[in-house]
């Protein structure tokens, strides 16, 4: 199939733009373009170029990793809070806890080479009931958790209920609580998570 040069170029730009560079345009578009531009065309150059572009598209920058993970973290957090808790704590969570989660993710991203960041993914489901899990970041190649983000209900005597946001890391087998912040609920018992 021979397409006009302007149409081939338009399709390459359109595919690249719509997929944010994550999908390589079909080799046939690239091959035709290479043939039209260079009479001494070498198919191996185009196929190597396509393979390299595809490989590079699977690398996340640190900024992309943090942005994508933060977007998913917000969704997981809101899902955990449910319809009863979210409206009460949403503003404080966004102002206090989310920036601290982002700091942890930035620090995590700096510890990994950019080409390995694509292996770090966020867990799919927070725990309901009275479970602490909001989300975990794990290495999809090994299946092992790297960082666990949790929220615990604290009830100090005579002080009402507090939500204690914290995280654990694999460095000490998830034993230490690294506090992200606390949000006050009320004197009465909070509803179960995801309710």
N, C-alpha and C positions, 0 to 999 in steps of 0.2 A: 504494500500500500504506500503510495507516494502522496504525502500531504504537502501543501505549500509551506514554504519556510516560515512565514508569519504565523501560520496555524500551529505548527510544531512548537515554535517558541512560546506561543500563547498557552498551549496546553502544559508545557513544562513549568511555566511560571504559575499557572493556575493550580496545578497539582501541588507544587511546592508550597504555595501560599496557603491553600486550604488545609494542608496537613501540617503547617508550621515546620516544614522541612523534615518531618518524621517519616515520610514515605518518599522513596526515590521514584521519579517518573519512570514509566516503562522503558526498557532498554531500546525498544524499537524507535521511540521518539528521539532518544539520544544518538542512536546509530545513524538514523536518517540525517540528523542535524550534523553529525560529524562528517558524513559522506558529502553533504552539500557544501560544507565549509572547507574541506581539505581533500584534494584529489588523491593524495597519498594516504588514504584512510587505513588505520590499523585497528581492527576490531578488538584486539586484546587491550589496547589502551582504554577504549570506552568501557569494556567489561571490568577492568581493574578500577577505573574511575567510579563506576557504579557500585562496585563492592565496597570501596573505601567510603563513599558517601553513605551507604547503608550502615556500615559499621560505625561511622561517626555519629549517625543519627541516634544511635542507642546510648550515647554518652550524655549524661546530664551534667550541666554546670552546677556548681554549688548553689547558686541562686535559684536555678530551676528546681533542684531537689528540695530546697527549703520552701519555696512557694507552693509546689505541688503537695508536699507533705502537710503544710499548714492548712491548705484548703481541705484536705481529707481529715485532718485533726479536728477542725471546726465541725465538720459534718458528724464525725464520731462522737464528739463531746455533746453536741446538741441532741443527738439520738439518745445518748446515755441519760441526760438530764430529763428527757421526756417533757410532756406538755405541762406537768404540774410544777416542776422545779425550774425549768428554763426561764419562764417569765420573771421569776423572783431574782435569779442570780445572773442573768445574761449580761447586764451592763458591767457589773464588777468582774465577771469572768473575762469579758472582752478587754477591759482596761488593765486588769492586774495579772491574770493568769496567762492569757494568750501571749503577751510579749515575752514572758519568761519561758514559755514553751518554745517560742521562736529562738530565743537565746540558746537553749539546749540543742535545738536542731542545727543552728549555725555552727555551734561547737562540734557537734557530731560530724557535720559535713566537712569541717576542716581537718578532721582526723582521718578521713578516707580519701584515697586518690579519686579524682573525678570519674575515671573510667569504671570504678567499682560502686559508685553511688546508685547506679541503676539497679543494683542488687538489693538495696535497702528498700523495704516496702512496709506499709502500715497495715496492721491487722484489720480485719473486716468488721468485727462485731464487738461492741463493748459488753460488759457484763451487766445484767439486770439485777433486780432484787436488792440485796445489800452488798453485792460484790464490788470490789474496788476498781477493777480494770476499766480504763477509758479506751486506751489503745496501746499497742506495742509496736515498736519498730524492730523488724527482724531481717536477717539476711536470707533471701529466698534461695540462695544456692545451698546453704547449710541447714536452713530451717531454724536456726538458733536466734533467740531474742537478743537484741543489742541494748535497747532502752525500753523500760516499761513505765507508762504514765498512768497514775492511779489517783483516785480520790477516796478519802476515808471520812466517815462520819465521826466526829469527836463530840463528846458530851461531858465537858468538865462540870463538876458539881456546881450547882447554883448559877450556871452560865449559859444555858440554852445549848442549841446544836450548832456546830460549825462543820463546814466542808473543808477538809485538809487536802489540798492538791500537792502531790509530790511525784517524784520519779525514782526509779532504781536503774542501775546499770549492770552489765555483765562483769565489770571490773572486779566486783566483790561478791559475785554470785547473787546479786539483787538483794543484798542484806541491808544496805544503808538507805535511809529515807532522805532524799534531797528535796527540801521543801520548795515549792513554787509559790505558795501563798495559802491564805485561809479566807473563807467567805462565811459570814454569819447567816444562819438560816432563821431561827426563831426559838422560842421556848418550847414550842410543841414539836413532836417527832416529825421529821420530814417523810414524805411519801417514798416508796421504793423507787429505785432507778428505773428508767424507761416506762414509767407509768403516766 
